Amino acid sequence: MTLRDPERVLITGASGGIGAAFARALPSATDLVLVGRDVERMDALAADLDRPDRRVEVVTADLRADAGVEAVAAAAIAGPIDGLINNAGAAPHGPVLEADPDALVDTVDVNCRATLALTRALLPSLLDHASAKRRRAFLVNVASTTAYAAVPRLAVYAASKAFVLSFTEALATELRREPIDVLALCPGPTRTSSLPFRVQLGARSPDEVARTALEAVGRTTVAYTDMPTRLMLGPVAQARAALSRGLDAALAMTLRS
């Protein structure tokens, strides 16, 4: 089953890049909750996306802090939402020993802890709303192709995205009988402000990445943004999914015995 027009979607990291592209790519009648730290950019995006038949809400929050996560969760539950896109991320470059220690911890807080906290806090509401409406909700967690490798000079970022990928794959197995489609998006190089200029050549635009993700919802559990990566890593994702289902069955049998 593919993505149907959602009623209300929350997007973190919506002030630019892939997050803003998701907001632009969603159907024009979808209400939006845009989360980020750059108030001016989010207000400008909200004004651009405003339509007579849609409501665009801006939530200013720092997902490095518990208070920011709690504010976002409260805004989502008040709606409620039927789509959650965990896109906010941090990506410091450089050797670990030369990096700001606080920046490394912030990367784990935003990429891992906030993704986990928001997913866990909002899943019950997503599932309840989907059941009540007799339709499917969706969850997109933005990982990266770096999740598949130990990447020097991006060590903490790559490790954090490996967490996002593994967590999302396991969640997809756990929720496979529930009215929700779960997707781990693994973009390759994307033309955003966090990408070094010399890597921009051949990179995908944020709009291409967002469209690829939305087209993949309900069709697969892991999505890639270019054909070479899809051909190379697609079989790996299928093997990981099969292993996840096998482990789930084995653990279920163990618990019953």
C-alpha positions in Angstrom: 0.0 0.0 0.0 1.4 3.4 -0.9 1.1 6.7 0.9 -2.4 8.2 0.9 -3.0 11.9 1.4 -2.2 12.4 5.1 -4.2 14.8 7.2 -1.5 16.2 9.5 2.2 15.6 9.4 5.0 16.7 11.8 8.5 17.3 10.3 11.5 18.0 12.5 14.5 19.9 11.1 12.1 21.7 8.8 13.9 25.1 8.6 15.8 24.0 5.4 17.3 21.2 3.4 15.5 17.9 3.3 13.0 18.9 6.1 11.7 21.9 4.1 11.6 19.7 1.0 9.4 17.2 2.7 7.0 20.1 3.6 6.9 21.2 0.0 6.4 17.7 -1.3 3.4 16.7 0.8 0.0 17.2 -0.7 -1.3 20.8 -0.5 -4.2 19.9 1.7 -2.0 18.3 4.4 -1.8 20.3 7.6 1.8 20.7 8.7 3.7 21.0 12.0 7.1 22.4 11.2 9.8 21.9 13.9 13.2 23.7 14.0 15.4 26.3 15.7 15.5 28.9 12.9 12.3 30.9 13.5 12.7 33.2 10.6 13.3 30.5 8.0 10.4 28.4 9.3 8.1 31.4 9.4 9.0 32.1 5.8 8.4 28.5 4.8 5.1 28.4 6.6 4.0 31.6 4.8 5.0 30.1 1.4 3.1 26.8 2.1 0.0 28.4 3.6 -3.3 27.6 1.7 -6.9 28.2 2.5 -7.5 24.5 3.1 -4.4 23.8 5.2 -3.0 24.9 8.6 0.7 25.3 9.0 2.0 25.4 12.6 5.5 26.3 13.6 7.1 24.9 16.7 10.4 26.4 17.8 12.3 23.7 19.7 15.9 22.6 20.4 15.9 18.8 20.2 19.1 18.6 22.0 17.2 19.3 25.2 14.4 17.3 26.9 12.2 20.4 27.0 12.4 20.7 23.2 11.4 17.1 22.7 8.5 17.4 25.1 7.2 20.6 23.4 7.2 18.9 20.1 5.4 15.8 21.4 2.8 18.0 23.0 2.1 19.9 19.8 1.8 16.6 17.9 -0.6 14.9 20.3 -2.8 18.0 20.4 -3.5 17.6 16.7 -3.3 14.6 16.4 -0.9 13.6 13.5 -1.0 10.7 11.1 2.6 11.2 9.8 5.9 11.7 11.6 9.1 12.6 9.8 12.2 12.5 12.1 14.5 14.5 9.9 16.4 16.8 12.3 20.1 16.0 12.4 23.6 17.2 13.2 26.7 16.3 11.2 30.0 17.5 12.5 33.0 16.9 10.1 36.5 16.1 11.1 38.6 13.8 13.3 37.1 12.9 16.6 40.1 14.2 18.6 39.8 17.6 16.8 36.0 18.0 17.2 34.3 20.0 19.8 33.2 17.4 22.4 29.9 19.2 22.9 29.2 19.0 19.2 29.7 15.2 19.3 27.3 14.8 22.2 24.8 17.1 20.4 25.0 14.8 17.4 24.0 11.8 19.5 21.3 13.8 21.2 19.6 15.0 18.1 20.2 12.1 15.7 19.6 9.3 18.2 17.9 10.4 21.5 15.4 12.8 19.9 14.5 10.3 17.2 13.9 7.6 19.8 12.0 9.9 22.2 9.7 11.4 19.6 9.0 8.0 18.0 8.2 6.4 21.3 6.1 9.3 22.5 4.0 9.7 19.4 3.6 6.1 18.2 0.5 5.4 20.4 -1.2 8.5 19.1 -0.3 7.7 15.5 -1.7 4.1 15.9 -4.8 5.2 17.7 -5.6 7.9 15.1 -5.0 5.5 12.2 -7.3 2.9 13.8 -10.0 5.4 14.5 -9.9 6.8 10.9 -9.5 3.3 9.4 -6.5 4.5 7.4 -2.7 4.1 7.7 -0.3 6.4 9.5 3.4 6.6 8.5 6.8 7.1 10.1 9.9 8.2 8.3 13.2 8.2 10.1 16.0 9.9 8.1 19.2 7.8 8.3 22.0 7.8 5.7 24.0 5.6 3.5 26.8 6.2 6.0 24.9 4.0 8.4 26.4 1.0 6.5 30.0 1.9 7.1 32.5 3.2 9.7 33.3 6.6 8.2 36.5 8.4 9.3 35.9 12.1 9.9 32.2 11.4 10.2 32.6 8.8 12.9 29.9 9.9 15.3 27.5 11.0 12.6 27.8 7.6 10.8 27.4 5.7 14.1 24.3 7.7 15.0 22.8 7.0 11.6 23.5 3.3 12.1 21.4 3.5 15.2 18.6 5.2 13.3 18.7 2.6 10.6 18.8 -0.4 12.9 16.1 1.0 15.2 13.8 1.7 12.3 14.2 -1.7 10.7 13.5 -3.4 14.0 10.5 -1.1 14.6 9.1 -2.0 11.1 9.2 -5.7 12.1 7.5 -5.1 15.4 4.8 -3.0 13.8 4.2 -5.0 10.6 0.7 -5.9 11.6 -0.3 -2.4 12.8 -1.9 0.3 10.6 1.4 2.2 10.0 4.1 2.2 7.3 7.6 2.6 8.7 10.5 3.8 6.5 14.2 4.4 7.0 15.4 6.9 4.4 19.1 6.5 3.5 20.1 9.4 1.4 23.4 9.6 -0.3 25.1 13.0 -0.8 22.5 15.7 -0.8 22.9 19.4 -1.6 22.4 20.9 1.8 24.4 23.4 3.9 26.0 20.6 5.9 27.6 19.0 2.8 31.1 20.2 2.0 31.2 22.1 -1.3 33.6 19.7 -3.0 31.1 16.8 -2.4 28.2 18.7 -4.0 28.9 17.5 -7.5 26.6 14.6 -8.3 24.6 15.1 -5.1 20.8 14.9 -5.1 18.7 17.9 -4.4 16.6 17.9 -1.2 13.4 17.9 -3.2 14.5 14.8 -5.1 15.3 13.1 -1.8 11.9 14.0 -0.2 10.0 12.8 -3.3 11.8 9.5 -3.3 11.0 9.0 0.4 7.3 9.8 0.0 7.0 7.5 -3.0 8.7 4.7 -1.0 6.3 4.8 2.0 4.2 1.7 2.1 6.4 0.0 -0.6 9.6 -0.8 1.3 11.2 -0.4 4.7 14.5 1.1 3.6 14.7 3.7 0.7 17.8 5.0 -1.2 18.0 8.1 -3.3 20.0 6.8 -6.3 20.0 3.7 -8.4 23.6 2.6 -7.9 23.2 2.7 -4.1 19.8 0.9 -4.5 21.4 -1.9 -6.5 24.3 -2.2 -4.1 22.5 -1.9 -0.7 19.0 -3.1 -1.6 20.0 -6.8 -1.2 21.6 -5.9 2.1 18.4 -4.3 3.3 16.4 -7.3 2.2 18.8 -9.7 4.1 18.6 -7.5 7.2 14.8 -7.5 7.0 14.7 -11.3 6.7 17.1 -11.6 9.7 15.0 -9.2 11.7 11.8 -11.2 11.1 13.7 -14.5 11.9 15.0 -13.0 15.2 11.5 -11.8 16.0 10.0 -15.3 15.5 12.8 -16.9 17.5 12.4 -14.5 20.4 8.7 -15.0 20.4 9.1 -18.8 20.6 11.6 -18.4 23.4 9.2 -16.2 25.4 6.4 -18.7 24.9 8.5 -21.7 26.1 
